[in-house]
C-alpha cells in the first residue's frame, strides 16, 4: 500500500479512494459513507486501498 494513499484515506477518505481507483462506484460509495460519518468513510477507504494492493501484488 502506498503511504500517500493511506494518509489521504485517513485525512479525507474520498481522496484516498480517488487516488487508488479513480472515478468509480467505490468513490461514490465512499462519498456517501463519509457524509454519513467520517469513521465509516475511513474504514471503507482503507478497505478499498488494501484490496487494490492485494490485486496488484497477486
CHARMM internal coordinates of N, CA and C (Angstrom, degrees):
IC EDIT
DIST 1 N 1 CA 1.4516
DIST 1 CA 1 C 1.5258
ANGL 1 N 1 CA 1 C 109.11
DIST 1 C 2 N 1.2865
ANGL 1 CA 1 C 2 N 114.94
DIHE 1 N 1 CA 1 C 2 N 137.55
DIST 2 N 2 CA 1.4540
ANGL 1 C 2 N 2 CA 118.87
DIHE 1 CA 1 C 2 N 2 CA 177.59
DIST 2 CA 2 C 1.5249
ANGL 2 N 2 CA 2 C 109.50
DIHE 1 C 2 N 2 CA 2 C -76.99
DIST 2 C 3 N 1.2983
ANGL 2 CA 2 C 3 N 115.04
DIHE 2 N 2 CA 2 C 3 N 134.55
DIST 3 N 3 CA 1.4635
ANGL 2 C 3 N 3 CA 120.69
DIHE 2 CA 2 C 3 N 3 CA -177.61
DIST 3 CA 3 C 1.5257
ANGL 3 N 3 CA 3 C 111.27
DIHE 2 C 3 N 3 CA 3 C -64.09
DIST 3 C 4 N 1.3290
ANGL 3 CA 3 C 4 N 117.38
DIHE 3 N 3 CA 3 C 4 N -33.63
DIST 4 N 4 CA 1.4708
ANGL 3 C 4 N 4 CA 120.83
DIHE 3 CA 3 C 4 N 4 CA 178.78
DIST 4 CA 4 C 1.5280
ANGL 4 N 4 CA 4 C 110.06
DIHE 3 C 4 N 4 CA 4 C -62.80
DIST 4 C 5 N 1.3269
ANGL 4 CA 4 C 5 N 116.88
DIHE 4 N 4 CA 4 C 5 N -42.78
DIST 5 N 5 CA 1.4685
ANGL 4 C 5 N 5 CA 120.48
DIHE 4 CA 4 C 5 N 5 CA 179.89
DIST 5 CA 5 C 1.5237
ANGL 5 N 5 CA 5 C 111.25
DIHE 4 C 5 N 5 CA 5 C -64.91
DIST 5 C 6 N 1.3159
ANGL 5 CA 5 C 6 N 116.82
DIHE 5 N 5 CA 5 C 6 N -38.42
DIST 6 N 6 CA 1.4644
ANGL 5 C 6 N 6 CA 120.36
DIHE 5 CA 5 C 6 N 6 CA -179.33
DIST 6 CA 6 C 1.5250
ANGL 6 N 6 CA 6 C 110.39
DIHE 5 C 6 N 6 CA 6 C -67.52
DIST 6 C 7 N 1.3293
ANGL 6 CA 6 C 7 N 116.44
DIHE 6 N 6 CA 6 C 7 N -43.83
DIST 7 N 7 CA 1.4596
ANGL 6 C 7 N 7 CA 119.51
DIHE 6 CA 6 C 7 N 7 CA 178.71
DIST 7 CA 7 C 1.5302
ANGL 7 N 7 CA 7 C 110.23
DIHE 6 C 7 N 7 CA 7 C -63.88
DIST 7 C 8 N 1.3375
ANGL 7 CA 7 C 8 N 116.90
DIHE 7 N 7 CA 7 C 8 N -42.05
DIST 8 N 8 CA 1.4638
ANGL 7 C 8 N 8 CA 120.76
DIHE 7 CA 7 C 8 N 8 CA 178.38
DIST 8 CA 8 C 1.5219
ANGL 8 N 8 CA 8 C 110.69
DIHE 7 C 8 N 8 CA 8 C -63.37
DIST 8 C 9 N 1.3358
ANGL 8 CA 8 C 9 N 117.06
DIHE 8 N 8 CA 8 C 9 N -37.40
DIST 9 N 9 CA 1.4645
ANGL 8 C 9 N 9 CA 120.63
DIHE 8 CA 8 C 9 N 9 CA 179.78
DIST 9 CA 9 C 1.5150
ANGL 9 N 9 CA 9 C 111.60
DIHE 8 C 9 N 9 CA 9 C -65.92
DIST 9 C 10 N 1.3119
ANGL 9 CA 9 C 10 N 117.49
DIHE 9 N 9 CA 9 C 10 N -32.32
DIST 10 N 10 CA 1.4596
ANGL 9 C 10 N 10 CA 120.38
DIHE 9 CA 9 C 10 N 10 CA 179.98
DIST 10 CA 10 C 1.5258
ANGL 10 N 10 CA 10 C 110.86
DIHE 9 C 10 N 10 CA 10 C -78.75
DIST 10 C 11 N 1.3282
ANGL 10 CA 10 C 11 N 116.72
DIHE 10 N 10 CA 10 C 11 N -42.65
DIST 11 N 11 CA 1.4642
ANGL 10 C 11 N 11 CA 120.65
DIHE 10 CA 10 C 11 N 11 CA -177.23
DIST 11 CA 11 C 1.5238
ANGL 11 N 11 CA 11 C 110.91
DIHE 10 C 11 N 11 CA 11 C -74.48
DIST 11 C 12 N 1.3313
ANGL 11 CA 11 C 12 N 117.17
DIHE 11 N 11 CA 11 C 12 N -50.29
DIST 12 N 12 CA 1.4588
ANGL 11 C 12 N 12 CA 122.83
DIHE 11 CA 11 C 12 N 12 CA -178.31
DIST 12 CA 12 C 1.5329
ANGL 12 N 12 CA 12 C 107.69
DIHE 11 C 12 N 12 CA 12 C -141.08
DIST 12 C 13 N 1.3307
ANGL 12 CA 12 C 13 N 117.77
DIHE 12 N 12 CA 12 C 13 N 93.01
DIST 13 N 13 CA 1.4599
ANGL 12 C 13 N 13 CA 121.66
DIHE 12 CA 12 C 13 N 13 CA -171.27
DIST 13 CA 13 C 1.5419
ANGL 13 N 13 CA 13 C 115.51
DIHE 12 C 13 N 13 CA 13 C -51.84
DIST 13 C 14 N 1.3306
ANGL 13 CA 13 C 14 N 120.90
DIHE 13 N 13 CA 13 C 14 N -44.20
DIST 14 N 14 CA 1.4654
ANGL 13 C 14 N 14 CA 118.00
DIHE 13 CA 13 C 14 N 14 CA 179.62
DIST 14 CA 14 C 1.5301
ANGL 14 N 14 CA 14 C 113.46
DIHE 13 C 14 N 14 CA 14 C -61.97
DIST 14 C 15 N 1.3204
ANGL 14 CA 14 C 15 N 117.57
DIHE 14 N 14 CA 14 C 15 N -29.95
DIST 15 N 15 CA 1.4614
ANGL 14 C 15 N 15 CA 120.32
DIHE 14 CA 14 C 15 N 15 CA 177.85
DIST 15 CA 15 C 1.5267
ANGL 15 N 15 CA 15 C 110.47
DIHE 14 C 15 N 15 CA 15 C -66.01
DIST 15 C 16 N 1.3097
ANGL 15 CA 15 C 16 N 117.56
DIHE 15 N 15 CA 15 C 16 N -41.39
DIST 16 N 16 CA 1.4634
ANGL 15 C 16 N 16 CA 120.94
DIHE 15 CA 15 C 16 N 16 CA 177.36
DIST 16 CA 16 C 1.5143
ANGL 16 N 16 CA 16 C 112.21
DIHE 15 C 16 N 16 CA 16 C -61.48
DIST 16 C 17 N 1.3285
ANGL 16 CA 16 C 17 N 116.29
DIHE 16 N 16 CA 16 C 17 N -41.39
DIST 17 N 17 CA 1.4630
ANGL 16 C 17 N 17 CA 120.28
DIHE 16 CA 16 C 17 N 17 CA 178.53
DIST 17 CA 17 C 1.5278
ANGL 17 N 17 CA 17 C 110.28
DIHE 16 C 17 N 17 CA 17 C -69.15
DIST 17 C 18 N 1.3240
ANGL 17 CA 17 C 18 N 117.10
DIHE 17 N 17 CA 17 C 18 N -40.24
DIST 18 N 18 CA 1.4617
ANGL 17 C 18 N 18 CA 120.52
DIHE 17 CA 17 C 18 N 18 CA 179.16
DIST 18 CA 18 C 1.5262
ANGL 18 N 18 CA 18 C 111.31
DIHE 17 C 18 N 18 CA 18 C -62.75
DIST 18 C 19 N 1.3152
ANGL 18 CA 18 C 19 N 117.66
DIHE 18 N 18 CA 18 C 19 N -42.59
DIST 19 N 19 CA 1.4593
ANGL 18 C 19 N 19 CA 120.77
DIHE 18 CA 18 C 19 N 19 CA 179.33
DIST 19 CA 19 C 1.5230
ANGL 19 N 19 CA 19 C 111.91
DIHE 18 C 19 N 19 CA 19 C -65.39
DIST 19 C 20 N 1.3262
ANGL 19 CA 19 C 20 N 116.60
DIHE 19 N 19 CA 19 C 20 N -28.18
DIST 20 N 20 CA 1.4561
ANGL 19 C 20 N 20 CA 120.69
DIHE 19 CA 19 C 20 N 20 CA -178.53
DIST 20 CA 20 C 1.5259
ANGL 20 N 20 CA 20 C 112.22
DIHE 19 C 20 N 20 CA 20 C -88.04
DIST 20 C 21 N 1.3310
ANGL 20 CA 20 C 21 N 117.47
DIHE 20 N 20 CA 20 C 21 N -45.77
DIST 21 N 21 CA 1.4613
ANGL 20 C 21 N 21 CA 121.63
DIHE 20 CA 20 C 21 N 21 CA -171.24
DIST 21 CA 21 C 1.5224
ANGL 21 N 21 CA 21 C 114.09
DIHE 20 C 21 N 21 CA 21 C -110.89
DIST 21 C 22 N 1.3207
ANGL 21 CA 21 C 22 N 117.84
DIHE 21 N 21 CA 21 C 22 N -16.87
DIST 22 N 22 CA 1.4581
ANGL 21 C 22 N 22 CA 119.56
DIHE 21 CA 21 C 22 N 22 CA -172.85
DIST 22 CA 22 C 1.5187
ANGL 22 N 22 CA 22 C 109.50
DIHE 21 C 22 N 22 CA 22 C 78.41
DIST 22 C 23 N 1.3252
ANGL 22 CA 22 C 23 N 116.16
DIHE 22 N 22 CA 22 C 23 N -161.93
DIST 23 N 23 CA 1.4604
ANGL 22 C 23 N 23 CA 120.05
DIHE 22 CA 22 C 23 N 23 CA 178.12
DIST 23 CA 23 C 1.5256
ANGL 23 N 23 CA 23 C 107.28
DIHE 22 C 23 N 23 CA 23 C -77.32
DIST 23 C 24 N 1.3202
ANGL 23 CA 23 C 24 N 115.54
DIHE 23 N 23 CA 23 C 24 N 116.04
DIST 24 N 24 CA 1.4609
ANGL 23 C 24 N 24 CA 120.48
DIHE 23 CA 23 C 24 N 24 CA -175.92
DIST 24 CA 24 C 1.5229
ANGL 24 N 24 CA 24 C 109.53
DIHE 23 C 24 N 24 CA 24 C -154.81
DIST 24 C 25 N 1.3134
ANGL 24 CA 24 C 25 N 114.74
DIHE 24 N 24 CA 24 C 25 N -179.29
DIST 25 N 25 CA 1.4504
ANGL 24 C 25 N 25 CA 120.72
DIHE 24 CA 24 C 25 N 25 CA 177.57
DIST 25 CA 25 C 1.5360
ANGL 25 N 25 CA 25 C 110.48
DIHE 24 C 25 N 25 CA 25 C -65.83
DIST 25 C 26 N 1.3188
ANGL 25 CA 25 C 26 N 116.65
DIHE 25 N 25 CA 25 C 26 N -34.68
DIST 26 N 26 CA 1.4628
ANGL 25 C 26 N 26 CA 120.65
DIHE 25 CA 25 C 26 N 26 CA 178.73
DIST 26 CA 26 C 1.5258
ANGL 26 N 26 CA 26 C 110.83
DIHE 25 C 26 N 26 CA 26 C -62.85
DIST 26 C 27 N 1.3210
ANGL 26 CA 26 C 27 N 117.33
DIHE 26 N 26 CA 26 C 27 N -35.46
DIST 27 N 27 CA 1.4610
ANGL 26 C 27 N 27 CA 120.73
DIHE 26 CA 26 C 27 N 27 CA 178.11
DIST 27 CA 27 C 1.5286
ANGL 27 N 27 CA 27 C 110.63
DIHE 26 C 27 N 27 CA 27 C -66.15
DIST 27 C 28 N 1.3075
ANGL 27 CA 27 C 28 N 116.86
DIHE 27 N 27 CA 27 C 28 N -44.11
DIST 28 N 28 CA 1.4673
ANGL 27 C 28 N 28 CA 120.69
DIHE 27 CA 27 C 28 N 28 CA 178.81
DIST 28 CA 28 C 1.5276
ANGL 28 N 28 CA 28 C 110.62
DIHE 27 C 28 N 28 CA 28 C -61.79
DIST 28 C 29 N 1.3155
ANGL 28 CA 28 C 29 N 117.26
DIHE 28 N 28 CA 28 C 29 N -44.23
DIST 29 N 29 CA 1.4639
ANGL 28 C 29 N 29 CA 121.16
DIHE 28 CA 28 C 29 N 29 CA 178.18
DIST 29 CA 29 C 1.5158
ANGL 29 N 29 CA 29 C 110.38
DIHE 28 C 29 N 29 CA 29 C -61.32
DIST 29 C 30 N 1.3356
ANGL 29 CA 29 C 30 N 116.05
DIHE 29 N 29 CA 29 C 30 N -42.03
DIST 30 N 30 CA 1.4559
ANGL 29 C 30 N 30 CA 119.38
DIHE 29 CA 29 C 30 N 30 CA -179.04
DIST 30 CA 30 C 1.5155
ANGL 30 N 30 CA 30 C 111.96
DIHE 29 C 30 N 30 CA 30 C -66.92
DIST 30 C 31 N 1.3161
ANGL 30 CA 30 C 31 N 117.81
DIHE 30 N 30 CA 30 C 31 N -38.51
DIST 31 N 31 CA 1.4629
ANGL 30 C 31 N 31 CA 120.20
DIHE 30 CA 30 C 31 N 31 CA 177.17
DIST 31 CA 31 C 1.5297
ANGL 31 N 31 CA 31 C 109.82
DIHE 30 C 31 N 31 CA 31 C -61.02
DIST 31 C 32 N 1.3165
ANGL 31 CA 31 C 32 N 117.03
DIHE 31 N 31 CA 31 C 32 N -44.76
DIST 32 N 32 CA 1.4618
ANGL 31 C 32 N 32 CA 120.67
DIHE 31 CA 31 C 32 N 32 CA 179.33
DIST 32 CA 32 C 1.5311
ANGL 32 N 32 CA 32 C 111.56
DIHE 31 C 32 N 32 CA 32 C -63.43
DIST 32 C 33 N 1.3298
ANGL 32 CA 32 C 33 N 116.57
DIHE 32 N 32 CA 32 C 33 N -43.62
DIST 33 N 33 CA 1.4638
ANGL 32 C 33 N 33 CA 119.60
DIHE 32 CA 32 C 33 N 33 CA 178.55
DIST 33 CA 33 C 1.5243
ANGL 33 N 33 CA 33 C 111.40
DIHE 32 C 33 N 33 CA 33 C -64.64
DIST 33 C 34 N 1.3155
ANGL 33 CA 33 C 34 N 116.99
DIHE 33 N 33 CA 33 C 34 N -37.98
DIST 34 N 34 CA 1.4609
ANGL 33 C 34 N 34 CA 120.00
DIHE 33 CA 33 C 34 N 34 CA 178.97
DIST 34 CA 34 C 1.5215
ANGL 34 N 34 CA 34 C 111.14
DIHE 33 C 34 N 34 CA 34 C -67.28
DIST 34 C 35 N 1.3217
ANGL 34 CA 34 C 35 N 117.29
DIHE 34 N 34 CA 34 C 35 N -35.72
DIST 35 N 35 CA 1.4624
ANGL 34 C 35 N 35 CA 119.98
DIHE 34 CA 34 C 35 N 35 CA 176.59
DIST 35 CA 35 C 1.5233
ANGL 35 N 35 CA 35 C 111.26
DIHE 34 C 35 N 35 CA 35 C -66.42
DIST 35 C 36 N 1.3343
ANGL 35 CA 35 C 36 N 116.78
DIHE 35 N 35 CA 35 C 36 N -32.20
DIST 36 N 36 CA 1.4597
ANGL 35 C 36 N 36 CA 120.60
DIHE 35 CA 35 C 36 N 36 CA 177.57
DIST 36 CA 36 C 1.5296
ANGL 36 N 36 CA 36 C 111.96
DIHE 35 C 36 N 36 CA 36 C -74.26
DIST 36 C 37 N 1.3051
ANGL 36 CA 36 C 37 N 115.69
DIHE 36 N 36 CA 36 C 37 N -29.22
DIST 37 N 37 CA 1.4571
ANGL 36 C 37 N 37 CA 120.29
DIHE 36 CA 36 C 37 N 37 CA 179.40
DIST 37 CA 37 C 1.5079
ANGL 37 N 37 CA 37 C 109.50
DIHE 36 C 37 N 37 CA 37 C 174.32
DIST 37 C 38 N 1.3148
ANGL 37 CA 37 C 38 N 116.25
DIHE 37 N 37 CA 37 C 38 N 145.98
DIST 38 N 38 CA 1.4568
ANGL 37 C 38 N 38 CA 120.90
DIHE 37 CA 37 C 38 N 38 CA -175.50
DIST 38 CA 38 C 1.5333
ANGL 38 N 38 CA 38 C 111.24
DIHE 37 C 38 N 38 CA 38 C -65.93
DIST 38 C 39 N 1.3250
ANGL 38 CA 38 C 39 N 117.73
DIHE 38 N 38 CA 38 C 39 N -41.47
DIST 39 N 39 CA 1.4670
ANGL 38 C 39 N 39 CA 121.44
DIHE 38 CA 38 C 39 N 39 CA -175.88
DIST 39 CA 39 C 1.5318
ANGL 39 N 39 CA 39 C 112.25
DIHE 38 C 39 N 39 CA 39 C -64.43
DIST 39 C 40 N 1.3415
ANGL 39 CA 39 C 40 N 120.73
DIHE 39 N 39 CA 39 C 40 N -45.54
DIST 40 N 40 CA 1.4677
ANGL 39 C 40 N 40 CA 118.40
DIHE 39 CA 39 C 40 N 40 CA 175.46
DIST 40 CA 40 C 1.5303
ANGL 40 N 40 CA 40 C 113.01
DIHE 39 C 40 N 40 CA 40 C -59.68
DIST 40 C 41 N 1.3231
ANGL 40 CA 40 C 41 N 116.76
DIHE 40 N 40 CA 40 C 41 N -35.60
DIST 41 N 41 CA 1.4589
ANGL 40 C 41 N 41 CA 120.47
DIHE 40 CA 40 C 41 N 41 CA 177.40
DIST 41 CA 41 C 1.5189
ANGL 41 N 41 CA 41 C 112.07
DIHE 40 C 41 N 41 CA 41 C -64.81
DIST 41 C 42 N 1.3302
ANGL 41 CA 41 C 42 N 116.45
DIHE 41 N 41 CA 41 C 42 N -41.91
DIST 42 N 42 CA 1.4632
ANGL 41 C 42 N 42 CA 120.85
DIHE 41 CA 41 C 42 N 42 CA 179.11
DIST 42 CA 42 C 1.5231
ANGL 42 N 42 CA 42 C 110.52
DIHE 41 C 42 N 42 CA 42 C -65.21
DIST 42 C 43 N 1.3217
ANGL 42 CA 42 C 43 N 117.06
DIHE 42 N 42 CA 42 C 43 N -44.89
DIST 43 N 43 CA 1.4673
ANGL 42 C 43 N 43 CA 121.11
DIHE 42 CA 42 C 43 N 43 CA -179.74
DIST 43 CA 43 C 1.5259
ANGL 43 N 43 CA 43 C 110.15
DIHE 42 C 43 N 43 CA 43 C -60.33
DIST 43 C 44 N 1.3217
ANGL 43 CA 43 C 44 N 117.31
DIHE 43 N 43 CA 43 C 44 N -46.28
DIST 44 N 44 CA 1.4566
ANGL 43 C 44 N 44 CA 120.84
DIHE 43 CA 43 C 44 N 44 CA -179.84
DIST 44 CA 44 C 1.5247
ANGL 44 N 44 CA 44 C 111.04
DIHE 43 C 44 N 44 CA 44 C -64.73
DIST 44 C 45 N 1.3239
ANGL 44 CA 44 C 45 N 117.59
DIHE 44 N 44 CA 44 C 45 N -42.01
DIST 45 N 45 CA 1.4634
ANGL 44 C 45 N 45 CA 121.02
DIHE 44 CA 44 C 45 N 45 CA -179.67
DIST 45 CA 45 C 1.5299
ANGL 45 N 45 CA 45 C 111.02
DIHE 44 C 45 N 45 CA 45 C -62.33
DIST 45 C 46 N 1.3209
ANGL 45 CA 45 C 46 N 117.01
DIHE 45 N 45 CA 45 C 46 N -45.67
DIST 46 N 46 CA 1.4616
ANGL 45 C 46 N 46 CA 119.79
DIHE 45 CA 45 C 46 N 46 CA 178.44
DIST 46 CA 46 C 1.5210
ANGL 46 N 46 CA 46 C 111.62
DIHE 45 C 46 N 46 CA 46 C -64.16
DIST 46 C 47 N 1.3160
ANGL 46 CA 46 C 47 N 116.86
DIHE 46 N 46 CA 46 C 47 N -36.36
DIST 47 N 47 CA 1.4640
ANGL 46 C 47 N 47 CA 120.82
DIHE 46 CA 46 C 47 N 47 CA 177.25
DIST 47 CA 47 C 1.5292
ANGL 47 N 47 CA 47 C 110.91
DIHE 46 C 47 N 47 CA 47 C -64.67
DIST 47 C 48 N 1.3269
ANGL 47 CA 47 C 48 N 117.41
DIHE 47 N 47 CA 47 C 48 N -45.38
DIST 48 N 48 CA 1.4654
ANGL 47 C 48 N 48 CA 121.47
DIHE 47 CA 47 C 48 N 48 CA 179.56
DIST 48 CA 48 C 1.5296
ANGL 48 N 48 CA 48 C 110.20
DIHE 47 C 48 N 48 CA 48 C -62.63
DIST 48 C 49 N 1.3232
ANGL 48 CA 48 C 49 N 117.33
DIHE 48 N 48 CA 48 C 49 N -43.63
DIST 49 N 49 CA 1.4586
ANGL 48 C 49 N 49 CA 120.92
DIHE 48 CA 48 C 49 N 49 CA -179.51
DIST 49 CA 49 C 1.5287
ANGL 49 N 49 CA 49 C 110.78
DIHE 48 C 49 N 49 CA 49 C -64.23
DIST 49 C 50 N 1.3281
ANGL 49 CA 49 C 50 N 117.32
DIHE 49 N 49 CA 49 C 50 N -41.81
DIST 50 N 50 CA 1.4626
ANGL 49 C 50 N 50 CA 120.17
DIHE 49 CA 49 C 50 N 50 CA -179.49
DIST 50 CA 50 C 1.5284
ANGL 50 N 50 CA 50 C 111.40
DIHE 49 C 50 N 50 CA 50 C -68.26
DIST 50 C 51 N 1.3206
ANGL 50 CA 50 C 51 N 118.27
DIHE 50 N 50 CA 50 C 51 N -38.61
DIST 51 N 51 CA 1.4680
ANGL 50 C 51 N 51 CA 121.05
DIHE 50 CA 50 C 51 N 51 CA 178.25
DIST 51 CA 51 C 1.5264
ANGL 51 N 51 CA 51 C 110.77
DIHE 50 C 51 N 51 CA 51 C -66.34
DIST 51 C 52 N 1.3166
ANGL 51 CA 51 C 52 N 117.51
DIHE 51 N 51 CA 51 C 52 N -40.16
DIST 52 N 52 CA 1.4557
ANGL 51 C 52 N 52 CA 120.83
DIHE 51 CA 51 C 52 N 52 CA 178.82
DIST 52 CA 52 C 1.5257
ANGL 52 N 52 CA 52 C 110.53
DIHE 51 C 52 N 52 CA 52 C -66.95
DIST 52 C 53 N 1.3262
ANGL 52 CA 52 C 53 N 116.47
DIHE 52 N 52 CA 52 C 53 N -36.07
DIST 53 N 53 CA 1.4540
ANGL 52 C 53 N 53 CA 120.88
DIHE 52 CA 52 C 53 N 53 CA 178.08
DIST 53 CA 53 C 1.5354
ANGL 53 N 53 CA 53 C 110.84
DIHE 52 C 53 N 53 CA 53 C -67.10
DIST 53 C 54 N 1.3313
ANGL 53 CA 53 C 54 N 117.35
DIHE 53 N 53 CA 53 C 54 N -36.64
DIST 54 N 54 CA 1.4674
ANGL 53 C 54 N 54 CA 121.10
DIHE 53 CA 53 C 54 N 54 CA 176.99
DIST 54 CA 54 C 1.5132
ANGL 54 N 54 CA 54 C 110.65
DIHE 53 C 54 N 54 CA 54 C -64.80
DIST 54 C 55 N 1.3307
ANGL 54 CA 54 C 55 N 117.81
DIHE 54 N 54 CA 54 C 55 N -41.28
DIST 55 N 55 CA 1.4537
ANGL 54 C 55 N 55 CA 121.41
DIHE 54 CA 54 C 55 N 55 CA 179.57
DIST 55 CA 55 C 1.5271
ANGL 55 N 55 CA 55 C 111.16
DIHE 54 C 55 N 55 CA 55 C -65.07
DIST 55 C 56 N 1.3173
ANGL 55 CA 55 C 56 N 116.31
DIHE 55 N 55 CA 55 C 56 N -38.00
DIST 56 N 56 CA 1.4645
ANGL 55 C 56 N 56 CA 120.64
DIHE 55 CA 55 C 56 N 56 CA -178.32
DIST 56 CA 56 C 1.5333
ANGL 56 N 56 CA 56 C 111.24
DIHE 55 C 56 N 56 CA 56 C -69.50
DIST 56 C 57 N 1.3154
ANGL 56 CA 56 C 57 N 117.17
DIHE 56 N 56 CA 56 C 57 N -34.15
DIST 57 N 57 CA 1.4622
ANGL 56 C 57 N 57 CA 119.71
DIHE 56 CA 56 C 57 N 57 CA -177.47
DIST 57 CA 57 C 1.5282
ANGL 57 N 57 CA 57 C 112.38
DIHE 56 C 57 N 57 CA 57 C -83.95
DIST 57 C 58 N 1.3080
ANGL 57 CA 57 C 58 N 118.32
DIHE 57 N 57 CA 57 C 58 N -18.24
DIST 58 N 58 CA 1.4757
ANGL 57 C 58 N 58 CA 121.15
DIHE 57 CA 57 C 58 N 58 CA -177.80
DIST 58 CA 58 C 1.5009
ANGL 58 N 58 CA 58 C 112.23
DIHE 57 C 58 N 58 CA 58 C -85.42
END
COOR INIT
IC SEED 1 N 1 CA 1 C
IC BUILD
